[in-house]
Amino acid sequence: INIAAHELRNPIQPIIGFSELLYSKIENQEHRRLLEEVILNARRLEKLARIMLDVTRIENKSLILKKEIVETGKVVRDIIDSYNRKLGEKNAVNKGKNLEQLMIIQNGVKDLEANLDKVRITEVICNILDNAVNFSHEGKIKVVLKKEKRDGQNFLLIKVKDTGPGIDPDILAKLFTKFASKSDMGTGLGLFISKGIVEAHGGKIWAENNPKKGATFSFTLPI
């Protein structure tokens, strides 16, 4: 997989680079539209190659983290703001269709510093929020960030509570393994990669169904 992913990435990068250069030099709108499709699909292939490389690194325990002191509250708030802008556009399109608006809210997100890989933890939160948004069609997705102390050590706890149908019992026990999904959306690798990233930080990740509706995904990171 590792070799295949590298072989896939090598031609993709010049395709994107030359396509973007060509895009900046043409004015015909139809030609631009066609070129946008080329760039969009090349970026999809680039993402797939990156996912394949991450899977290999996690399985080989060779995932490299670039840690720094991060203000986690700001990171979480910025992610929520970004998702809500997209949801706002979607809600505007659905206005007048008698659909309850979906939005993401903060529930006690505090300013807490931690030493972590900001890019990778952002990826974990986005993977979880992508699932929450895909399976929740109304109501409010709640995001919690707080500090907990266990066995004398401080941890960050991040929770995402959605309003979807909940996790299929057949999937729940193997949720964070490769391709554990009954959905036709995505690659089925996002949660597997998220688990690898969290565990590389020395943390844990888990999920459970809510008593009435939806599911909650949680992960901890040592401070």
Secondary structure, DSSP 8 states (H G I E B T S, - for coil): -HHHHHHHHHHHHHHHHHHHHHHTT---HHHHHHHHHHHHHHHHHHHHHHHHHHHHHHHTT------EEEEHHHHHHHHHHHHHHHHHHHHHHTTTSS---EEEEESS----EEEE-HHHHHHHHHHHHHHHHHH--SEEEEEEEEEEEETTEEEEEEEEE--SS---HHHHTTTTSTT--S-SSS-S-HHHHHHHHHHHTT-EEEEEE-SSSSEEEEEEEE-
